Amino acid sequence: MRIFCKTSFLSVFSSFTFFVLAAIPSVAAPAVKLRASFTSANGARPSSELIAAGGGLFYGTTFEGGINNKGGVFEFNSNTNSITFLDSFIGANGSYPAAALTAAGGGLYYGTTISGGADNIGGVFQFNSVTGSITLKGSFTGASFYANPYSRLTAAGSGLYYGTTTNGGVNAFGSVFEFNSNTNSITILSSFTGANGRAPYAALTAAGGGLYYGTTNTGGANNVGGVYEFNSNTNSITLLDSFTGANGAFPYAALTAAGGGLYYGTTYFGGANLAGTVFEFNSNTGLITLLDSFTGLNGAYPFAALTAVGDGLYYGTTVSGGDNSFGGIFEFNSITNSITLLDSFTGVNGMSPNASLTAAGENLYFSTTFNGGAQDYGAIYAFNTRATSVPGPLPFMGAGAAFGWSRQLRRRVRQAQSVTGKIAEARPT
């Protein structure tokens, strides 16, 4: 707990006039810093992570903004900290993209929109970064009625991509579909039934051998979601385990592979404090295991997938909680199965992040927030895990001042210790 008695400290050392405080090693606390704000003209309400394109450039989608306020594709230049709006969704080419882009090579990217297209229930588009233009490639129709894909596409090779729809399919409970970029066609491969899950918001995670794993937001044994397997060889969906509420509920995020058949993920709700969880899915046993719960203080309601950073560590974001209830960035340590808040959003540097972190270099990550920034249309921020220096050796006469640091700085020191003291350097709603 955050307990510190400055008075007791000073009284203990008041008689030791010539005592010199031992050197305190310099540490660094991770920090979130605003890089650029959305203005509506350059896009608004980004809900997905950035995709690195090389040379300090990143591409992303905004849920709103642009010519028709139906979203668009933008470029973020990390060398100049500038956002350039590249093209708008207008309905005919799709509208309201919630997912990140998927690179296809040659400057081409594919993505999905929740609505728009031929029947206004969503589509698959191509973004050409050479021309900066969006082109609709396929629309959901017929059997995919009320399709609404929220997830990004997962490349499957030979021009094929797999994705999920939150609604649609035979039972209107969602589906797994294939997009063939060679023929620009969308095919529903399998439908959710409720018993095997319902309403998948997350992308599929490839597991090899034609198998993919994913999460559903509801359905399963307890109607609070589950983990399923999609077999692309048989085009079948199999529920592997259900969430219970105690081990999490209502996941929105994709699974992150950890090796050895293990996957880590987040749930938006459930757990010990009903503020969400981090869980493990073991594909060898087909079981979900609760690893830690969010408390509000260390974040609440994680929407995005975890980002692996090595040595058993993962970074993630929460929509709410943290110091200001505007969300935060946390570290999950899979060695100790613990969640630690690393920094909080303030509103000025963004708030309500829906997106995962994207690596941008040593100790540096970029991402987006759905709200906050200069005009509250969202922001792009940098998360630097070694950003803020804390003073090192201090003489005794400075000790009182040092230990009289503000509550905020003392908290940041504790957060820094969670980083520097690692064992092995250990949606839209």
C-alpha positions in Angstrom: 0.0 0.0 0.0 1.1 3.6 -0.4 2.2 4.2 3.1 5.0 6.5 3.9 5.7 8.4 7.1 8.0 11.3 6.4 7.8 12.5 10.1 9.0 9.2 11.4 11.8 9.2 8.9 13.1 12.6 9.9 12.8 11.9 13.6 14.9 8.8 13.3 17.7 10.6 11.5 17.5 13.9 13.4 20.3 12.8 15.8 22.6 11.6 13.0 23.9 15.0 12.0 26.8 13.7 10.1 25.1 10.7 8.5 25.3 10.6 4.7 22.5 8.8 2.9 23.7 5.9 0.7 23.5 6.4 -3.0 20.1 5.8 -4.5 20.5 4.2 -7.9 19.0 6.1 -10.8 15.8 4.6 -12.2 13.4 5.5 -14.9 9.7 5.4 -14.9 7.7 4.6 -18.0 5.7 7.5 -19.5 2.9 8.2 -21.9 3.4 11.3 -24.0 1.1 12.9 -26.6 2.6 12.9 -30.1 -0.4 14.1 -32.2 -4.1 14.8 -31.8 -7.0 14.0 -34.1 -9.1 17.0 -35.2 -12.0 15.3 -37.1 -10.6 16.8 -40.3 -7.6 14.4 -40.1 -9.8 11.6 -38.6 -11.5 11.0 -35.3 -11.9 8.2 -32.7 -9.3 5.7 -33.7 -10.2 2.3 -32.3 -7.2 0.2 -33.6 -3.5 -0.1 -33.4 -1.0 1.4 -35.8 0.7 -0.7 -38.5 4.4 0.0 -39.0 5.4 0.8 -42.6 9.1 1.6 -42.2 11.0 4.8 -42.2 9.1 6.0 -39.1 5.8 5.9 -40.9 2.7 4.1 -39.5 -0.8 3.6 -41.0 -4.1 3.4 -39.1 -7.9 3.8 -39.3 -10.2 6.1 -37.6 -13.8 5.1 -36.7 -15.1 8.6 -37.5 -13.9 11.8 -39.1 -13.1 12.5 -42.7 -15.3 13.9 -45.4 -18.5 12.1 -44.3 -17.6 11.5 -40.7 -17.6 7.7 -41.5 -13.9 7.3 -40.8 -10.8 7.0 -42.9 -7.2 5.9 -43.3 -4.3 8.1 -42.0 -0.6 8.2 -41.9 1.4 9.0 -38.8 4.9 10.2 -39.3 6.8 9.7 -36.1 9.7 11.8 -37.4 7.6 14.9 -37.5 4.8 13.8 -35.1 2.2 14.6 -37.7 -1.0 12.9 -38.8 -1.9 13.1 -42.5 -5.4 12.0 -43.5 -5.1 10.0 -46.7 -8.7 8.9 -47.7 -12.2 8.9 -46.4 -14.9 6.2 -46.2 -18.1 7.4 -47.8 -20.4 4.4 -47.4 -20.1 3.0 -50.9 -16.5 2.0 -50.1 -17.3 1.1 -46.5 -17.9 3.0 -43.3 -16.8 3.0 -39.7 -13.7 0.8 -39.6 -13.0 -0.5 -36.1 -10.0 -2.8 -37.0 -6.4 -2.3 -37.9 -5.0 -2.8 -41.4 -3.3 -6.0 -42.5 -0.2 -5.7 -44.7 -0.4 -7.5 -48.0 2.9 -6.4 -49.6 3.7 -4.0 -52.3 2.3 -1.1 -50.4 -1.1 -2.7 -50.2 -3.2 -3.2 -47.0 -6.6 -4.9 -46.4 -9.1 -4.0 -43.8 -12.8 -4.3 -42.7 -15.6 -1.9 -42.1 -18.5 -2.4 -39.7 -21.0 -1.0 -42.2 -21.2 0.5 -45.7 -20.7 -1.5 -48.9 -23.3 -2.9 -51.2 -25.9 -3.7 -48.4 -24.6 -1.4 -45.7 -23.6 -4.3 -43.4 -19.9 -4.0 -43.9 -17.1 -4.9 -46.3 -13.5 -5.6 -47.0 -11.4 -2.8 -48.5 -7.9 -2.3 -49.9 -5.8 0.6 -49.0 -3.0 1.5 -51.4 -0.3 3.4 -49.6 1.3 4.4 -52.9 -1.8 6.3 -54.1 -3.3 6.9 -50.7 -6.6 5.5 -51.8 -9.3 3.2 -50.4 -11.1 0.8 -52.7 -13.9 -1.5 -51.7 -13.1 -5.1 -52.6 -16.0 -7.1 -51.3 -19.3 -6.6 -49.5 -21.2 -8.7 -47.0 -24.6 -9.8 -48.4 -27.2 -12.5 -48.3 -26.3 -15.2 -45.7 -24.1 -12.6 -44.0 -27.0 -10.3 -43.2 -26.1 -7.9 -40.4 -22.5 -9.2 -40.7 -20.6 -6.2 -39.1 -17.0 -7.3 -39.0 -15.1 -5.6 -36.1 -11.9 -7.6 -36.4 -8.8 -7.2 -38.5 -8.0 -9.8 -41.2 -5.5 -12.7 -40.6 -3.4 -13.6 -43.5 -3.6 -17.3 -44.4 -1.3 -17.4 -47.5 -1.9 -17.5 -51.2 -4.0 -14.3 -51.1 -6.4 -15.7 -48.6 -7.5 -13.9 -45.4 -9.7 -15.0 -42.5 -11.9 -12.8 -40.4 -14.9 -12.8 -38.1 -18.2 -11.1 -38.2 -20.0 -10.1 -34.9 -23.4 -10.8 -36.4 -24.6 -12.7 -39.5 -24.1 -16.3 -40.5 -26.7 -19.0 -40.4 -27.9 -18.1 -36.9 -27.1 -14.4 -36.9 -24.7 -15.0 -34.0 -21.6 -14.3 -36.0 -19.3 -16.2 -38.4 -15.8 -16.9 -39.7 -15.3 -15.8 -43.3 -12.7 -16.0 -46.0 -11.6 -13.1 -48.1 -9.9 -14.1 -51.4 -7.9 -11.2 -52.6 -7.3 -13.0 -56.0 -11.0 -13.0 -56.8 -12.2 -10.2 -54.4 -14.8 -12.5 -52.9 -16.1 -13.0 -49.4 -17.2 -16.5 -48.3 -18.9 -17.4 -45.0 -17.0 -20.6 -43.9 -18.7 -21.4 -40.6 -21.3 -19.9 -38.3 -21.6 -19.5 -34.5 -24.5 -21.2 -32.8 -24.4 -19.8 -29.3 -23.4 -23.1 -27.9 -20.0 -22.8 -29.6 -19.9 -19.1 -28.9 -21.5 -15.9 -30.1 -20.5 -12.4 -31.2 -16.8 -12.7 -32.0 -15.1 -9.2 -32.0 -11.6 -10.5 -32.1 -9.3 -11.5 -34.9 -8.1 -15.1 -35.3 -4.7 -16.1 -34.1 -2.9 -18.6 -36.3 -1.7 -21.8 -34.6 -0.3 -23.8 -37.5 -1.6 -26.8 -39.4 -4.7 -24.8 -40.6 -5.8 -24.2 -37.0 -6.8 -20.8 -35.6 -7.9 -19.7 -32.1 -10.2 -16.9 -31.2 -12.5 -15.5 -28.5 -16.3 -14.8 -28.5 -17.8 -12.0 -26.5 -20.9 -14.0 -25.5 -22.2 -17.5 -25.9 -20.6 -20.7 -24.6 -21.7 -22.5 -21.4 -22.3 -19.4 -19.4 -23.2 -16.8 -22.1 -20.2 -14.7 -21.2 -17.9 -15.8 -24.0 -15.3 -18.5 -24.6 -12.3 -19.6 -26.6 -12.8 -21.5 -29.8 -10.8 -23.3 -32.5 -11.4 -22.7 -36.2 -10.2 -25.5 -38.4 -9.7 -24.2 -41.9 -9.2 -27.7 -43.2 -12.8 -28.6 -42.3 -14.2 -25.1 -42.0 -15.5 -25.9 -38.5 -15.8 -24.0 -35.3 -15.3 -25.9 -32.0 -15.8 -24.3 -28.6 -12.8 -25.3 -26.4 -13.6 -23.7 -23.1 -16.1 -21.2 -21.7 -15.6 -18.2 -19.4 -17.3 -18.4 -16.1 -17.3 -14.8 -14.9 -14.9 -15.7 -12.1 -12.1 -16.2 -14.7 -13.3 -13.4 -16.9 -16.2 -12.4 -19.1 -17.0 -10.7 -22.4 -13.6 -10.7 -24.1 -13.1 -8.4 -27.0 -9.4 -9.0 -27.7 -7.5 -11.6 -29.8 -5.2 -14.1 -28.2 -1.4 -13.5 -28.1 0.8 -16.6 -28.7 3.3 -17.3 -25.9 4.9 -20.6 -27.2 4.4 -24.2 -26.1 0.7 -24.1 -27.0 0.0 -21.3 -24.5 -1.9 -18.1 -25.3 -2.6 -15.0 -23.2 -5.6 -12.8 -23.5 -7.8 -10.2 -21.7 -11.4 -10.1 -20.8 -13.3 -6.8 -20.6 -15.3 -7.8 -17.5 -15.3 -10.4 -14.8 -12.6 -11.5 -12.4 -12.3 -10.8 -8.7 -13.3 -7.1 -9.1 -15.5 -7.3 -12.2 -13.0 -5.0 -13.9 -11.6 -7.6 -16.3 -8.8 -10.2 -16.3 -5.7 -11.5 -17.9 -6.1 -15.2 -18.6 -4.1 -18.1 -20.1 -5.5 -20.5 -22.7 -3.7 -23.8 -22.9 -4.3 -25.3 -26.3 -2.8 -28.6 -25.2 -5.5 -29.0 -22.5 -8.1 -26.7 -24.1 -8.5 -24.9 -20.7 -8.8 -21.3 -19.6 -7.0 -20.3 -16.4 -7.4 -17.0 -14.6 -3.9 -15.4 -14.0 -4.8 -12.0 -12.5 -7.6 -9.5 -12.1 -7.8 -5.8 -12.7 -8.6 -3.7 -9.6 -9.3 -0.3 -11.0 -6.1 1.0 -9.5 -4.0 -1.0 -11.9 -6.5 -0.4 -14.7 -10.0 -1.6 -15.6 -11.8 -3.0 -18.7 -9.1 -4.0 -21.1 -10.3 -4.0 -24.7 -7.2 -4.7 -26.7 -4.8 -7.7 -27.1 -1.6 -8.0 -25.3 1.7 -7.1 -26.9 4.7 -9.4 -26.2 7.9 -7.6 -25.2 10.1 -10.6 -24.3 11.3 -12.3 -21.1 7.7 -13.3 -20.2 6.5 -9.7 -20.2 3.5 -8.3 -22.0 2.1 -4.7 -22.3 -1.5 -3.8 -22.6 -4.0 -1.0 -22.3 -7.2 -0.5 -20.3 -10.1 1.7 -21.3 -10.7 2.9 -17.8 -9.1 2.8 -14.3 -5.6 4.0 -13.4 -4.9 7.3 -11.6 -7.5 9.3 -13.4 -10.0 6.7 -14.5 -9.1 7.5 -18.1 -7.3 4.3 -18.7 -3.7 3.2 -18.5 -0.9 1.1 -19.7 -0.1 -2.1 -17.7 2.5 -4.7 -17.7 1.6 -8.4 -17.3 4.4 -10.6 -16.0 3.7 -14.2 -17.0 6.5 -15.4 -14.6 4.7 -14.0 -11.5 1.2 -13.8 -13.1 0.9 -10.2 -12.0 -0.5 -7.0 -13.4 1.3 -3.7 -12.7 0.1 -0.3 -13.8 3.0 1.5 -15.6 1.4 4.9 -16.4 -2.0 6.5 -16.6 -3.8 8.6 -19.2 -4.6 12.2 -18.3 -7.0 13.3 -21.0 -4.4 15.7 -22.4 -2.2 12.7 -23.6 -5.3 10.8 -24.5 -8.0 8.7 -22.8 -9.9 5.5 -23.3 -7.4 3.5 -25.4 -9.0 0.7 -27.4 -5.8 -0.4 -29.2 -2.8 -2.5 -28.6 0.7 -1.1 -28.5 2.9 -1.2 -31.6 6.7 -1.5 -31.2 8.6 1.4 -32.7 12.2 0.8 -31.5 14.0 0.0 -28.3 11.8 0.8 -25.3 9.4 2.8 -27.5 5.8 2.0 -28.5 3.1 3.9 -30.3 -0.6 3.6 -30.2 -3.9 5.5 -30.3 -6.7 6.5 -27.9 -10.3 6.7 -28.8 -10.9 10.0 -26.9 -8.7 12.7 -25.4 -6.0 14.8 -26.9 -6.2 18.4 -27.8 -9.8 18.3 -29.1 -11.1 15.1 -27.5 -11.2 13.3 -30.9 -8.5 10.9 -29.9 -4.7 10.9 -30.0 -1.5 9.2 -31.0 0.8 8.7 -28.0 4.3 7.4 -27.4 4.9 5.0 -24.5 8.6 5.0 -23.5 9.5 2.4 -20.9 12.6 4.4 -19.9 11.3 7.9 -20.2 11.5 9.7 -16.9 14.7 10.0 -14.9 14.6 9.9 -11.1 17.5 11.5 -9.2 20.3 9.3 -8.1 22.7 9.8 -5.1 21.4 12.3 -2.5 23.2 13.8 0.4 21.6 13.6 3.9 20.6 17.2 3.9 18.6 16.5 0.7 17.0 13.4 2.1 14.1 15.2 3.7 13.3 16.9 0.4 13.9 13.7 -1.5 11.5 11.7 0.7 9.1 14.7 0.6 8.5 14.1 -3.1 4.9 14.4 -4.2 2.6 11.4 -4.0 2.6 11.2 -7.7 6.4 11.0 -8.0 6.7 8.4 -5.2 4.1 6.4 -7.2 6.1 6.7 -10.3 9.2 5.4 -8.5 7.2 2.3 -7.5 6.1 1.9 -11.1 9.7 2.2 -12.2 10.8 -0.5 -9.8 8.3 -2.9 -11.4 10.1 -2.3 -14.7 13.8 -2.1 -13.6 13.4 -4.9 -11.0 12.2 -7.5 -13.4 13.4 -11.1 -12.8 14.9 -11.4 -16.3 14.3 -7.9 -17.7 11.5 -9.8 -16.9 -14.1 -1.7 -28.4 -15.8 0.5 -29.6 -17.6 -0.3 -26.4 
